[in-house]
Amino acid sequence: MAGCFLISTSPGDARSLGPLLAQDGAVSHSRYVDPAHVDLLAKTSRFLITEESASLVPVAPTSDHRAWRYYAELPQQPGQELMDGMRFQLPGSFATLAG
């Protein structure tokens, strides 16, 4: 099983998006909706997928970098029109327009 996380720039601030299940080379994941409808891409700067024990659902990413399978940093600089456009088109982004 793999864990999927969004991580902010604040130390220790990671949000589990739930497990990723891999079978026959395909990966499946349930849709994640933040209970408070927080704009997660505005609050986080990194995306991480880890390989974890199948017996436990990870709630925080492991610090063992050997278990990290994918890591990406999301640009957070104001005025980056490409990222702003991507965030606007993601599901749930309409909530940021109303605020």
C-alpha positions as a Python dict, from the first residue, in 0.01 Angstrom:
ca = {
    (1, 'M'): (0, 0, 0),
    (2, 'A'): (112, 354, -61),
    (3, 'G'): (32, 667, 134),
    (4, 'C'): (-50, 995, -36),
    (5, 'F'): (25, 1327, 138),
    (6, 'L'): (15, 1702, 88),
    (7, 'I'): (279, 1877, 298),
    (8, 'S'): (298, 2246, 391),
    (9, 'T'): (610, 2450, 451),
    (10, 'S'): (542, 2439, 827),
    (11, 'P'): (741, 2161, 996),
    (12, 'G'): (530, 1857, 1078),
    (13, 'D'): (226, 1984, 887),
    (14, 'A'): (119, 1703, 653),
    (15, 'R'): (-227, 1601, 542),
    (16, 'S'): (-294, 1238, 454),
    (17, 'L'): (-507, 1202, 141),
    (18, 'G'): (-557, 835, 216),
    (19, 'P'): (-411, 516, 77),
    (20, 'L'): (-321, 449, -285),
    (21, 'L'): (-385, 92, -390),
    (22, 'A'): (-174, -62, -668),
    (23, 'Q'): (-276, -375, -851),
    (24, 'D'): (-148, -511, -1183),
    (25, 'G'): (40, -187, -1254),
    (26, 'A'): (-265, 37, -1201),
    (27, 'V'): (-311, 275, -909),
    (28, 'S'): (-648, 364, -761),
    (29, 'H'): (-738, 630, -508),
    (30, 'S'): (-1065, 748, -360),
    (31, 'R'): (-1154, 1112, -412),
    (32, 'Y'): (-1042, 1329, -122),
    (33, 'V'): (-1256, 1617, 1),
    (34, 'D'): (-1130, 1834, 285),
    (35, 'P'): (-1396, 1840, 561),
    (36, 'A'): (-1350, 2217, 608),
    (37, 'H'): (-1328, 2277, 230),
    (38, 'V'): (-982, 2431, 268),
    (39, 'D'): (-798, 2518, -54),
    (40, 'L'): (-527, 2257, -4),
    (41, 'L'): (-309, 2372, -294),
    (42, 'A'): (-292, 2720, -142),
    (43, 'K'): (-190, 2577, 197),
    (44, 'T'): (61, 2312, 86),
    (45, 'S'): (378, 2317, -118),
    (46, 'R'): (475, 1951, -156),
    (47, 'F'): (316, 1624, -270),
    (48, 'L'): (448, 1288, -150),
    (49, 'I'): (369, 924, -219),
    (50, 'T'): (524, 666, 14),
    (51, 'E'): (532, 288, 18),
    (52, 'E'): (400, 165, 351),
    (53, 'S'): (301, -157, 522),
    (54, 'A'): (-32, -290, 393),
    (55, 'S'): (-144, -363, 749),
    (56, 'L'): (-158, 6, 850),
    (57, 'V'): (-312, 311, 685),
    (58, 'P'): (-47, 586, 716),
    (59, 'V'): (-160, 910, 882),
    (60, 'A'): (175, 1086, 848),
    (61, 'P'): (456, 1040, 598),
    (62, 'T'): (751, 829, 699),
    (63, 'S'): (1082, 1008, 753),
    (64, 'D'): (1257, 713, 586),
    (65, 'H'): (1337, 853, 241),
    (66, 'R'): (1391, 498, 109),
    (67, 'A'): (1011, 451, 132),
    (68, 'W'): (941, 767, -71),
    (69, 'R'): (824, 674, -421),
    (70, 'Y'): (727, 1016, -558),
    (71, 'Y'): (798, 1368, -436),
    (72, 'A'): (706, 1697, -602),
    (73, 'E'): (724, 2061, -498),
    (74, 'L'): (439, 2293, -597),
    (75, 'P'): (541, 2652, -677),
    (76, 'Q'): (404, 2898, -420),
    (77, 'Q'): (521, 3230, -559),
    (78, 'P'): (250, 3495, -611),
    (79, 'G'): (181, 3589, -969),
    (80, 'Q'): (263, 3251, -1120),
    (81, 'E'): (-19, 3253, -1370),
    (82, 'L'): (24, 2890, -1476),
    (83, 'M'): (-22, 2757, -1121),
    (84, 'D'): (-301, 3007, -1051),
    (85, 'G'): (-482, 2881, -1360),
    (86, 'M'): (-431, 2519, -1264),
    (87, 'R'): (-566, 2581, -914),
    (88, 'F'): (-870, 2760, -1055),
    (89, 'Q'): (-962, 2463, -1275),
    (90, 'L'): (-939, 2201, -1004),
    (91, 'P'): (-1262, 2062, -853),
    (92, 'G'): (-1382, 2263, -556),
    (93, 'S'): (-1193, 2578, -657),
    (94, 'F'): (-1524, 2764, -692),
    (95, 'A'): (-1523, 2797, -314),
    (96, 'T'): (-1218, 3025, -333),
    (97, 'L'): (-1408, 3259, -568),
    (98, 'A'): (-1695, 3307, -323),
    (99, 'G'): (-1467, 3403, -35),
}
